[in-house]
Amino acid sequence: MRGFRLTAGALLAAGMLMSAGAGAQSYADTVWEQLQSHYDFLSGRNFTPDNYVMGKLAQGRTDSWRLHFDGGRQYVVTGACDSDCNDLDLAILDDKGNSLVSDNETDDYPVLEFRPSASGQYTVEVEMYACDVEPCYFGFAKFRQ
């Protein structure tokens, strides 16, 4: 089986195509449409959505969710945020709080690829690293193959 490698640039390009007409939309609508563009891109690569989460955070704040992942299965977790957000970070943590995979790039479209060795609950952590007008709306989606 050929290895899967998703680039953030591919998701960004898909999001840019979507955002051209997004001028008067609400912040939450903007985030939702970005997540939908991630779905459009990933569904063409045999990924299906497991979870969507949306919320808002002030700059420097984090929030986390415990989600189930099946061992040996390939996952992609993508993030999105509104136009006032400059940097959104994602991480997946184990039960001890150790980061298993993270995207701490200076961008607002984090992408994580994750294939857990064991089934169980893992923590998805979101950090609103930079937000011009607080709070900033964000979302993330968990896709499985």
Helices and strands as residue ranges (DSSP letters): H 8-19, H 27-43, E 48-57, E 62-69, E 75-81, E 85-93, E 99-103, E 111-114, E 120-131, E 136-144
